Amino acid sequence: MKTLTRWLLLAGALLLVAWLYPGVVVTSYGSALIAALVLGLFNTLLRPILVLLTLPVTVLSLGLFLFVINALLFWAAASVLEGFAVTGFGAALIGSLIYSLCGMVIDVLIERLFPTPE
């Protein structure tokens, strides 16, 4: 139930990103659901590999290169999906920042709604 709620809220967050920033376009809630799923898969499967491969650059940039990785994954998800589009790398960077902030708020909300039993 927790995962399903998080997925639905992240899809809503993607719609919020599209509403707040004109460089990101999401055509429908169904497209947002699929995009949130693909973004989750990319972040689960590809992000650790990219972070490991770019570790020297990430260390030299004091972690700021992680924003670039997030933007690249956001842009890649938009390029493989219909109904979800990003106009360029700058839009992907800003969109991924807004989406990440929404994701952090959603994670806190989910932990409050579904506390882990002790």
Helices and strands as residue ranges (DSSP letters): H 2-20, E 24-26, H 29-45, H 47-53, H 55-60, H 65-80, E 84-86, H 89-113
